[in-house]
């Protein structure tokens, strides 16, 4: 799956927007692969897996596309 970093917070998490989807996908800094949270910029294209959590779907294995 691919998307774009929509927002990042100063608390170590953010949201990814996906084409064709209205709801953004949550990600945490521990879900990143090959890139640090600080180096990840809003608007960057990313690839990721989607997993189910207690609070709904979220992104895992997030890396720059």
ZICORPE-V669462 format. One record per residue. N is the residue number from 0. RES is the residue in one small letter. OMEGA is omega in degrees with one decimal (999 if undefined). Layout:
n:N res:RES omega:OMEGA
n:N res:RES omega:OMEGA
//
This chain:
n:0 res:x omega:178.0
n:1 res:x omega:178.6
n:2 res:x omega:-177.4
n:3 res:x omega:175.9
n:4 res:x omega:-178.4
n:5 res:x omega:-179.8
n:6 res:x omega:172.4
n:7 res:x omega:176.8
n:8 res:x omega:175.7
n:9 res:x omega:179.9
n:10 res:x omega:174.1
n:11 res:x omega:174.7
n:12 res:x omega:179.5
n:13 res:x omega:-176.9
n:14 res:x omega:-179.9
n:15 res:x omega:174.5
n:16 res:x omega:-179.6
n:17 res:x omega:176.7
n:18 res:x omega:177.3
n:19 res:x omega:179.7
n:20 res:x omega:-180.0
n:21 res:x omega:-177.9
n:22 res:x omega:178.4
n:23 res:x omega:-176.2
n:24 res:x omega:179.4
n:25 res:x omega:167.5
n:26 res:x omega:178.2
n:27 res:x omega:-178.9
n:28 res:x omega:178.0
n:29 res:x omega:179.6
n:30 res:x omega:-176.0
n:31 res:x omega:178.2
n:32 res:x omega:175.5
n:33 res:x omega:177.4
n:34 res:x omega:177.4
n:35 res:x omega:179.4
n:36 res:x omega:-179.2
n:37 res:x omega:-178.8
n:38 res:x omega:-178.9
n:39 res:x omega:-176.2
n:40 res:x omega:172.7
n:41 res:x omega:-178.3
n:42 res:x omega:-179.9
n:43 res:x omega:175.4
n:44 res:x omega:-179.1
n:45 res:x omega:172.2
n:46 res:x omega:-174.6
n:47 res:x omega:171.6
n:48 res:x omega:176.5
n:49 res:x omega:177.0
n:50 res:x omega:176.4
n:51 res:x omega:174.6
n:52 res:x omega:179.1
n:53 res:x omega:-177.1
n:54 res:x omega:179.1
n:55 res:x omega:-177.8
n:56 res:x omega:176.8
n:57 res:x omega:-178.8
n:58 res:x omega:174.7
n:59 res:x omega:177.9
n:60 res:x omega:-177.9
n:61 res:x omega:178.0
n:62 res:x omega:178.4
n:63 res:x omega:-178.2
n:64 res:x omega:999
//
